[in-house]
Amino acid sequence: MNLRDLEYLVAIDEERHFNRAAERCFVSQPTLSGQIKKLEEQLGVQLIERSTRRVVMTDVGRAVVAQARRVLSAARGIRDIAESFHDPMAGDLQVGLIPTLAPYLLPSIMPVLRQQYPRLKLWLHEQQTAILMERLQNAELDLLILALPVPPHEFVEIDLFREPFWLALPVGDPLAQHSQITLADLQQRELMLLAEGHCLREHALDICLSAGASKQNTFQATSLETLRHMVAEGMGTTLMPQLAVPDRPEPGIGYRPFAEPVPSRRIGMLYRKGSHRAKCFAAIGESITGCWLSEEKH
């Protein structure tokens, strides 16, 4: 048994296809299949059910692949410790971000992080909060950037900034004539929201309840971009985090800021307690906060 065999097994579990797993691992399909077969013979169990149409992990296969991920994570940790001993801001870093943040925050922070920490390689993973937290717990990810608060946890939190919400509305809406929106303006209105599982949905619901608004029950979007298109088509209004508000006008849609008290969400980072890269995470956090403050001034 070696680490490469475990990487093959994890790739098969995630791709559920031998050819795609082989391409991902940069080996031929016969090589990958042969090594997995040898691993099964060595362990004396069948890890994978093979058929012409699909690849399915057996019960013992799922248990073994879960342990394989932990072993591979520990091996990466050993390399990271060695690299960080020489340079805390060098080496690979697995970073998870939520979908309502990643596409809008990354364009502003990545050039800065590349310039400030050229030896740091950030591998980015975009998933919903619950999945990200599970992957952080399993040591598949090193750092999360997401909206807080989150369900009770044992991770270390770093606050980054507060992101205001704007109201996105059709240009023909009477509120589009206002330079600012108040929470009172939302009374008796229905707001379109994201589907279950997005933390932004919960934040928007809290704002709706406090403002006397309600959710639109006939439609749930899978992304902010879908919500944006629905508003542009005149289908309703929604809350949009500031980072997702474009700099230039868009056909059919307007964005209006809120007057005080401005509804907002808290953006922060999470990492496991005791991580040897805590100083690295703190430095990244300071850089991200600096980017946000710079954007706010402009």
N, C-alpha and C positions, 0 to 999 in steps of 0.2 A: 504494500500500500504506500502511495506517495501523494504529495499535494496535487500533482497534475491530474491524477485519477479522480480526486475529489472535485477538482474544477470541472472535469468532464461530466461528472454526475450532477453537479449543480446546474450546469448548462443544459443538460437534457431535461431536468426537472422544470426549468424555466421556459425553455423553448418548446418542449413536448414534440420534438422532431429531431431525428438523428442528424440529418444533413445540415439544418440550421445550427445545431449545437456544434457540429464539427467546424463550420465556417466561423462561428464565434470564437472557437478555441484555436483557429488557424492550423487545423490538422485535417487529414482526409477522413471521410466517413468510416472506411474500414478500420483505420487506426483507432478512432474513438470507440467504435463498437467492440473491437478486440480487447481494448483496455478495460472496458466496462465488464465484458464477459470474464476476464481474468479476475477482476475485483469480486465478482459474484462467486467465482470458484474459490477464491481465497477466503471469503467470508462464509461460504457454505449456504448462502441464501439467494433467492431470486429478488433482485431489486426493481426490475422493470418488466412489465408485461408488454410484449412486442406483438404487433399485428401489422398488416399492410396499410391500415388506415389510421392508426393512432398509437401513441406511446403513453402508457399509464404507469405511474409508480405504484408498487405494491405497498402494503401497510408497513412492512419492514423497510422498504425503500424510502418511504416518507420520513421515517424515524432516522435512518442513516443520513439522508440528505440534510436534515435539520442539524445533525451533529457535524456534518461536513462543513456547513456554513460557519459554525462556531470555530472549527479548527482552522479554516482558511482565514477567518477574521483574526484569530490569535496569531497566525503566522504573519499577517500583514502588520499586526501590532508590534511584533518583534522588529520588523524592518523599520517601522515608523519610529520606534523608540531609538534605534541606532541612528537614524537620520536626524531626528529632532535633538539628539544629544549634541550633534555638530551644528545644526541650524534649526531652531524651533519652527521657522517659517519655510521649511522645505519638505518635499515629499508629497504623497498622494493624500487627498482628503475627500471623503465621501459625504456630500452635502445634500440634504433633502429640503425641498421647498414645496409649499402648497401651490395649486394651480392658479389661485386668484392673486398670487404674488410674483411667482417666478418670471412670467413673460414681461412684467412691467418693471420689476426691480433690477433684474440681471443686466439689462443694457446700460444702466448707470453705474453699477458697482463693479462689474467684471473688468472694465478697462483700468479702473483704479487699483483693484486687487492685483491684477497682472503687473502693473507698474511698480507697486509697492513691494510685492512679494513674488518676484519672477521665478523663484525655485519651487513655489507652491503650485501643485496641480489639483484643481478642483473638479471632481467628477459630480455632475449635477443630476439629481433624481427628483422628478416632479410627481407627487402623489398626494392624496388626501391625508388629513391630519392623523387619523387613527392608524393608517398603514405606516406612515412615517414614524410614529411613536413606537410601533411594534418593531420596526426594522432598527430603530435606535436601540431599543432594549436588547435585541438579538445581536447587536454589534455589527450589523450590516451597514449601518451609517454611522458617521462620526459626529455630525452636527446637523441640527435642524434650524431652518429659518421659517417662521410661521406666525400666525396670529395667536395672541394670548388673551385670556387664560385658556388652558386646555384641561382635560380631566385630570384628577389627582395623579401625581407621578413622583418619581424619586430622582428626577434629573435636575441639573443646575440650570437656572434661568438667567439670561442676560437681556435686559431691556434695550431696545434699539431706538424706536421712535413711535410716536402716535400718528397714524395716518387718517386724515379727515375723510368723511364721506361727502360726495356731491350727489345732487339729484339729476338723473338723466331723464329727459322728457322730450316728447315730440315737439317740433318747432311751433306747431299750431296750438299747443297747450297754453291756456291763459297764464300759467305760472312762468312760461318762457319769457314773458315781458318783465319779470322781476329781476333785479340785479342780484338779490340774495333770497334764499328760501328760509322760512322758519319752520320749526317742527309743527307749529300750529297749522301751517299750510297743508300738512299731510292728513289732517283729520278727515275721516270718511273716505279716504282714497284707498284703492287697492294697489299694492305694489307687486310687481313680478319679482320672483326670487329664484335662486339656484335650487337644484334638487337636494334631497337629503344626502348627508355625508360631507357637504361643504361647510366649513366652519363659518364662512361669510353669511350663509343662510341664517345661522343662529344669531349673529350680530345684527343682521337686518331685521329679523323678527323682533328682537328686543327693542330696536328703534321704532318699529311699527307700533308695538304695544304702548310704548311710552308716548307716542305722538297721536294715538287714537286712530291709526290707520289699520289696514288689514292686509293679509296676503291674497294674491290672486290664485285661486284654487284650481283653475283649469289648465295651468301651464307651469312647468318647472324646467328651468334651463340647465344644461350640462356645463356651461361655461359663461364667463362674462361676455365673450364675443357674441354668443347666441343672444344674450340679453340685449346687447347693444343693437343688434340687427332688428330685434323685435320692437324696440323703442323707435328706431328709425322708420319702421313700417307703420307707426302710429298705433301700436297694439297696447301701449301702456307706459308706465313709468317705473323706474327702479333706482336703487342706490348704487353708486359706483365709487369704489375707493379712488382716492386722488391720483395714485400712480397710474391708474388705468384711464384717466381722463386725457384725451389727446391735446396736443398743443395747438393744432389747427382745427378750424371748423369742419364738421362732417355734414353731408347732406341729410336733411330730415331730422336731425337730432341736436338737442342743445344740452348744455351742462351748466348747472347753477350751484354755487357754493352755499353753505348754510351760514346764517347769522348765529351768534352766540346764543345758547350753548351749542357748539358744533359737535355733532355725533362723529365718533371716530372709532378706530380699532387700534389695539396695542400690538405692535410688531416686535418680536424678540427672537432669541435663539435658545436652544436646548442642547445640552450634552450630558453624557454620563458622569456621575460623581467619580472623582478619583482619576479622571483622564489625565494622562501625562502631557496632553496638548492643551491644557487649560489656558496657558499664556498665549498660545497661538489663537485660540478662540476669542480671547479677550481683545487681542490686537485686531482681528477681523471685525469684531463688533464695533470697535472704535472707528474703523475705516468706513463701515456701512453707515454708522450714525453721522459721520462727517459728510458722506455723500448726500444723505438726506437733508442735512442742514444747509449744504451748498445749494441743493435744488430749491429748497424753501426760499432762500434769499433771492433767487431769480424768478 
